Structures are given as C-alpha cells and as structure tokens.
C-alpha cells in the first residue's frame, strides 16, 4: 500500500490541520525513503500547539504579524505568518533537519511542490542544454522547499529566489545554510521581473495574497509577455502554482488559461495528486517550445514518457510519473464546480 498524503495543509493559531486521506486513485510508487519521510511528518500531527518556537521576527507585510518558525518532532520545522488581522495565520510550509541542523532538501511534504518539481525537470529536458549551468528564477520563497529541492537535483544550477516579506528571508538566513548556488532577495517579484538580466531556463512562481489568491498582476498578459520575451530562454519554461475549487478560483483559472494561451506556444494544467473538485492545487506549465512530441497521442503521454526519464536521471525519491497523470491541455477548465 502506498503512503497516505495530507490532502490540504491549513494553518491556524493552534497549528496545522492535515487531512490525511487518499486523494485519488493514482497511488504513487514512492521510494521507501520518501514513504518513511512522509510517515515521520504524519507522526507530528497534533503537536502543532506544543511545537517549540525557535525563531520569531516581525513581518514586513503586516505590522501586527510575525514570522514564526516552530520545531516539531523528527526534525520537522514549520514556517508561518501569525497575527495578521486579515488572515490570523498563513502557513508558508515545512522543512526537515538532521541532528546537525542541516536541511534535507529531498524531504518534501506538499503534493503541489512535487508536481512543480517534476514539471520543472521535465520541461528542462526540452532545453537540450547540458553544457552550461541552468538558471532558475523563483518568485515566492516561502519555506524554500522547491528551491532547495531543484538545487539539489540539478547539478551546477544557479537559483535566484525573490521574496516580498523580509521576515521570511530573515527566518531562512538565521536558521538555514542554503547552498552557494541559491541567491535570496527581498523584493517585489513584479519589480524584479522588469529588470534586464540574463534569461532563465525555468521560472517557478508561487505567490498568493492574504486571501490565498494569486494576484491578477501575476497572470496578466503584460506580466506573462515580460517573462516570455525577456526573462526566459527560447526553450525556457514557466511553472506556476494556483489554488483550485469553487467559482472564484475557477474564474481565475479561466483567465489564466486565456492569457497563457495568448503568450506561450504551448501550455497545460497539471492538478496536484491530492486535489479534489472543491479544493486543491493546479500547476500551469507553459513554454515557447512544444511540450507535446509529434508522435505522442496527448500531453499526458508526453509528460509521462519524460517523467520516466527524469526519475532515473535525477534519482528522485518521489514518483514523478504519478504526479503528471492529471495533466490537461489548455484552455479546458481544470475543476468541476
């Protein structure tokens, strides 16, 4: 039997409520190491209220809020914003450290991050760039899980991460020794995207407002055109996380599909493995190179074939193939309302 994954991760003042249910019929064939890691996270369920506060700093986004890092059992730490009047608590994520306090970059709990990582690595197979260091831009840092995971797997890669809340960056700098290949900046991601700089092979976007919606500016045609024309290499890819479920989120996704289809040559949706019709995550993969090969029947076949390649190439502990089985072409709706 495969591992049971948390279908949602919500943060409250009393902690994180993990709904640990099977979310789909695609049971992933994750490695024993990955399964053990997930079980160790699940074992901390119910300990959020008693988790030790190990770091706290003011949030630059809200004068009433602080960024807190709390330590649970088995080396797990959670990062969250607490005390905001608009949203009492926003959960940024979690990471795992060993006895020496060193972060395990392969310890990844959220399904949407596994999906984003798989799609990033799959998309890079189209670049054909094996002779130079690949460049990644991360708009939104959070707990830094995706940044460290990709930096770990892609040798000699260079990563630039941009985070709006200085408190999040202070928490990371104080407690985590990131690889030298990772540069972390406090800046407005929209402002950063307007800068003239060397293009990136992959841009990962995970940005939400206090209402847990992606700001419209991050899927406008002007923004996507800036990424496509100035910040991405000709074969570069964009990977962006969205929430799904409900009429408002569905309307956002429809607008995203329209804008993406106008700017990029090819694109698709991939729902996170634990998503349900009423709540979940969906990832937008877009590129100016064709994602679907000519001989492939559909986008799922193309992604599945490449998932097998990256599984072996990068020695992934999670099942990449299972994470692309919910792929759907644009512009069709991702969720049923």
C-alpha positions as CSV (number, residue, x, y, z in Angstrom):
1,X,0.0,0.0,0.0
2,X,1.3,3.5,-0.9
3,X,1.6,6.3,1.6
4,X,-1.3,8.4,2.7
5,X,-0.8,12.0,1.8
6,X,-2.1,15.1,3.5
7,X,-4.8,16.5,1.1
8,X,-4.6,20.0,2.5
9,X,-2.4,22.0,4.8
10,X,-4.2,24.8,6.7
11,X,-2.5,26.9,9.4
12,X,-4.4,28.2,12.4
13,X,-3.2,29.8,15.6
14,X,-3.3,26.4,17.2
15,X,-1.4,24.8,14.4
16,X,-1.7,22.9,11.1
17,X,-4.6,20.5,10.4
18,X,-3.5,17.8,8.0
19,X,-6.3,15.9,6.3
20,X,-4.5,12.6,5.7
21,X,-6.6,10.9,3.1
22,X,-6.0,9.3,-0.2
23,X,-6.9,11.9,-2.7
24,X,-7.0,10.0,-6.0
25,X,-6.8,6.5,-7.5
26,X,-3.2,7.2,-8.6
27,X,-1.4,5.8,-5.7
28,X,2.3,6.9,-6.1
29,X,5.1,4.4,-6.1
30,X,7.3,6.5,-3.9
31,X,10.6,5.1,-2.6
32,X,10.8,3.6,0.9
33,X,12.8,6.7,1.9
34,X,10.1,9.0,0.7
35,X,7.4,6.9,2.4
36,X,9.3,6.9,5.7
37,X,9.8,10.7,5.4
38,X,6.0,11.2,5.0
39,X,5.3,8.9,7.9
40,X,7.6,10.9,10.1
41,X,5.7,14.1,9.2
42,X,2.4,12.4,9.9
43,X,3.6,11.3,13.3
44,X,3.9,15.0,14.3
45,X,0.1,15.5,13.7
46,X,-1.5,17.0,16.7
47,X,1.7,18.5,18.1
48,X,1.4,22.0,16.5
49,X,0.1,23.7,19.6
50,X,3.1,22.3,21.7
51,X,5.7,22.9,19.0
52,X,8.7,24.8,20.3
53,X,9.1,28.4,19.0
54,X,12.7,28.7,17.8
55,X,12.5,31.9,15.8
56,X,10.3,34.9,15.5
57,X,10.7,38.1,13.6
58,X,8.3,40.9,12.5
59,X,6.6,40.6,9.1
60,X,7.4,43.4,6.7
61,X,3.9,42.8,5.2
62,X,1.8,43.4,8.3
63,X,2.8,45.4,11.4
64,X,0.6,43.2,13.5
65,X,2.1,39.9,12.3
66,X,5.2,37.9,12.9
67,X,7.0,35.2,11.0
68,X,7.4,32.2,13.3
69,X,9.4,29.0,12.9
70,X,8.4,26.2,15.2
71,X,10.1,22.8,15.8
72,X,8.2,19.6,16.0
73,X,9.5,16.0,16.4
74,X,11.7,14.1,14.0
75,X,13.5,17.3,12.9
76,X,10.4,18.9,11.3
77,X,10.1,22.7,11.4
78,X,7.1,24.8,10.2
79,X,7.2,28.4,8.9
80,X,4.2,30.6,9.2
81,X,2.8,34.1,9.5
82,X,0.9,34.7,12.7
83,X,-1.2,37.6,14.0
84,X,-2.4,39.2,10.8
85,X,-5.8,40.9,11.1
86,X,-6.8,39.9,7.6
87,X,-5.8,36.3,8.0
88,X,-4.9,35.1,11.5
89,X,-2.3,32.7,10.3
90,X,-0.8,31.9,6.9
91,X,1.2,28.7,6.5
92,X,4.3,29.0,4.4
93,X,5.5,25.4,4.6
94,X,7.8,23.0,6.4
95,X,11.2,21.5,6.2
96,X,13.2,18.8,7.9
97,X,16.7,19.0,9.5
98,X,19.0,16.3,10.8
99,X,20.7,16.1,14.2
100,X,23.3,18.6,13.0
101,X,20.6,21.1,11.9
102,X,21.3,20.5,8.2
103,X,18.2,20.7,6.0
104,X,17.3,17.6,4.0
105,X,16.4,19.0,0.5
106,X,14.6,15.9,-0.5
107,X,12.1,16.0,2.4
108,X,9.1,17.4,0.6
109,X,5.5,17.0,2.0
110,X,3.2,19.2,-0.1
111,X,2.0,17.4,-3.3
112,X,1.9,20.7,-5.3
113,X,5.7,21.1,-4.7
114,X,6.3,17.6,-6.0
115,X,4.2,18.4,-9.1
116,X,6.1,21.7,-9.6
117,X,9.4,20.0,-9.3
118,X,8.5,17.2,-11.7
119,X,7.2,19.6,-14.3
120,X,10.3,21.8,-13.9
121,X,12.7,18.9,-14.5
122,X,10.5,17.5,-17.3
123,X,10.4,20.9,-19.0
124,X,14.2,21.2,-18.8
125,X,14.5,18.1,-20.9
126,X,13.4,20.2,-23.8
127,X,16.1,22.7,-23.4
128,X,18.9,20.5,-24.6
129,X,21.3,22.5,-22.5
130,X,23.8,20.1,-21.0
131,X,27.0,22.1,-21.4
132,X,26.2,25.1,-19.2
133,X,24.7,25.8,-15.7
134,X,20.9,26.0,-15.9
135,X,19.4,29.1,-14.4
136,X,16.2,29.2,-12.2
137,X,14.1,32.1,-11.0
138,X,11.8,31.5,-8.1
139,X,9.2,34.2,-7.5
140,X,8.0,33.5,-3.9
141,X,10.2,31.7,-1.5
142,X,8.1,30.5,1.5
143,X,10.0,27.8,3.4
144,X,12.4,27.4,0.4
145,X,11.4,23.8,-0.2
146,X,11.2,23.9,-4.0
147,X,14.3,26.0,-4.4
148,X,16.5,23.6,-2.3
149,X,15.0,20.5,-4.0
150,X,15.8,21.7,-7.5
151,X,19.2,23.0,-6.5
152,X,19.9,19.6,-5.0
153,X,18.9,17.6,-8.1
154,X,20.2,19.8,-10.9
155,X,24.0,19.9,-10.7
156,X,25.8,23.2,-11.1
157,X,22.4,25.0,-11.4
158,X,22.0,28.6,-10.3
159,X,18.9,29.8,-8.4
160,X,17.6,33.3,-7.7
161,X,14.7,33.5,-5.2
162,X,12.7,36.6,-4.7
163,X,10.5,37.0,-1.6
164,X,8.4,40.1,-0.6
165,X,8.3,39.5,3.2
166,X,11.7,40.4,4.7
167,X,10.7,38.3,7.8
168,X,10.6,35.2,5.7
169,X,14.1,35.9,4.4
170,X,15.4,36.7,7.9
171,X,14.0,33.4,9.2
172,X,15.7,31.5,6.4
173,X,19.0,33.3,6.8
174,X,19.0,32.7,10.5
175,X,18.3,29.0,10.6
176,X,19.2,27.6,7.2
177,X,22.6,27.4,5.4
178,X,21.5,27.3,1.8
179,X,23.8,26.2,-0.9
180,X,26.0,28.8,-2.5
181,X,24.0,28.3,-5.7
182,X,21.0,30.0,-4.1
183,X,20.6,33.8,-4.0
184,X,17.8,35.1,-1.9
185,X,16.5,38.6,-2.2
186,X,13.8,40.7,-0.5
187,X,12.0,42.5,-3.3
188,X,8.7,42.8,-5.1
189,X,8.6,40.0,-7.6
190,X,6.8,42.2,-10.2
191,X,9.6,44.8,-9.9
192,X,12.3,42.2,-10.2
193,X,10.7,40.7,-13.3
194,X,11.1,44.1,-15.0
195,X,14.8,44.1,-14.7
196,X,17.2,43.5,-17.6
197,X,19.2,40.4,-16.9
198,X,20.5,37.1,-18.2
199,X,17.5,34.9,-19.1
200,X,16.4,31.9,-17.1
201,X,15.8,28.3,-18.2
202,X,13.0,27.9,-15.6
203,X,10.8,30.3,-13.7
204,X,8.8,29.0,-10.8
205,X,6.0,31.1,-9.4
206,X,4.3,30.5,-6.1
207,X,2.7,33.8,-5.0
208,X,-0.5,34.4,-3.1
209,X,-2.2,37.3,-1.4
210,X,-3.7,37.5,2.1
211,X,-6.9,36.0,0.7
212,X,-4.9,33.0,-0.7
213,X,-5.5,34.0,-4.3
214,X,-2.9,34.7,-6.9
215,X,-2.8,38.5,-7.6
216,X,-4.1,39.3,-11.0
217,X,-0.8,41.0,-11.9
218,X,0.9,37.6,-11.8
219,X,-1.2,36.2,-14.6
220,X,-1.8,39.3,-16.7
221,X,-0.8,39.2,-20.4
222,X,1.7,42.0,-19.7
223,X,3.4,40.0,-17.0
224,X,3.5,36.8,-19.0
225,X,4.8,38.6,-22.0
226,X,7.6,40.0,-19.9
227,X,8.5,36.6,-18.8
228,X,8.3,35.0,-22.2
229,X,10.1,37.7,-24.1
230,X,12.7,38.9,-21.7
231,X,13.2,36.6,-18.8
232,X,13.0,33.1,-20.4
233,X,15.4,31.4,-22.8
234,X,13.9,30.4,-26.1
235,X,13.3,26.9,-24.7
236,X,12.6,28.0,-21.2
237,X,9.6,27.1,-19.1
238,X,7.3,28.7,-16.6
239,X,5.8,26.7,-13.8
240,X,3.1,28.4,-11.6
241,X,1.0,27.2,-8.7
242,X,-2.6,28.1,-8.3
243,X,-5.4,27.1,-6.0
244,X,-8.5,25.3,-7.5
245,X,-12.0,24.6,-6.4
246,X,-15.1,26.9,-6.3
247,X,-16.4,29.5,-8.7
248,X,-13.9,32.3,-7.8
249,X,-10.9,30.1,-8.3
250,X,-12.3,28.6,-11.5
251,X,-12.8,32.1,-12.9
252,X,-9.2,32.9,-12.1
253,X,-8.0,29.7,-13.8
254,X,-10.1,30.5,-16.9
255,X,-8.4,33.9,-17.1
256,X,-5.0,32.3,-16.6
257,X,-5.7,29.9,-19.5
258,X,-6.7,32.8,-21.8
259,X,-3.7,34.9,-21.0
260,X,-1.2,31.9,-21.1
261,X,-2.6,30.7,-24.5
262,X,-2.1,34.2,-25.9
263,X,1.5,34.5,-24.9
264,X,3.1,31.0,-24.9
265,X,3.4,28.5,-27.7
266,X,2.2,25.6,-25.6
267,X,0.8,25.1,-22.1
268,X,-1.1,22.7,-19.9
269,X,-2.6,22.2,-16.5
270,X,-1.5,19.6,-14.0
271,X,-3.5,19.0,-10.9
272,X,-1.7,18.1,-7.7
273,X,-2.2,14.5,-6.8
274,X,-4.2,15.3,-3.7
275,X,-6.5,17.9,-5.3
276,X,-10.3,17.4,-5.1
277,X,-13.1,19.2,-7.0
278,X,-13.8,21.6,-4.2
279,X,-10.2,22.4,-3.1
280,X,-6.6,21.8,-4.2
281,X,-3.7,23.0,-6.3
282,X,-3.2,23.1,-10.0
283,X,0.1,23.9,-11.7
284,X,0.4,25.8,-15.0
285,X,3.2,24.6,-17.2
286,X,4.0,26.9,-20.2
287,X,6.7,27.1,-22.8
288,X,7.6,28.5,-26.2
289,X,8.8,25.1,-27.1
290,X,6.3,22.4,-27.8
291,X,5.5,20.3,-24.8
292,X,3.8,17.5,-26.7
293,X,6.0,15.5,-29.1
294,X,4.7,14.9,-32.6
295,X,4.5,11.1,-32.1
296,X,2.7,11.3,-28.7
297,X,-1.0,10.9,-28.5
298,X,-1.6,13.6,-25.9
299,X,0.1,15.8,-23.3
300,X,-0.2,13.1,-20.7
301,X,1.8,10.7,-22.9
302,X,4.5,13.2,-23.5
303,X,4.8,14.2,-19.8
304,X,4.7,10.5,-18.7
305,X,7.5,9.5,-21.1
306,X,9.7,12.3,-19.8
307,X,8.7,11.6,-16.2
308,X,10.4,8.2,-16.5
309,X,13.5,9.9,-17.9
310,X,13.9,12.3,-15.0
311,X,13.0,9.7,-12.4
312,X,16.2,7.8,-13.4
313,X,18.3,10.8,-14.3
314,X,17.9,12.7,-11.0
315,X,17.3,9.7,-8.7
316,X,14.0,11.1,-7.4
317,X,12.6,9.7,-4.2
318,X,9.0,10.5,-5.2
319,X,7.2,9.0,-8.1
320,X,7.3,11.7,-10.9
321,X,5.1,9.6,-13.2
322,X,2.2,9.7,-10.7
323,X,2.5,13.5,-10.4
324,X,1.8,14.1,-14.1
325,X,-1.2,11.8,-14.6
326,X,-3.7,14.7,-14.0
327,X,-2.4,16.8,-16.9
328,X,-4.9,18.5,-19.1
329,X,-4.4,20.8,-22.2
330,X,-5.4,24.4,-22.1
331,X,-7.9,26.0,-22.2
332,X,-10.3,23.5,-20.7
333,X,-11.4,24.0,-17.1
334,X,-9.4,22.2,-14.5
335,X,-12.0,21.6,-11.9
336,X,-15.7,20.7,-11.9
337,X,-17.8,23.2,-9.9
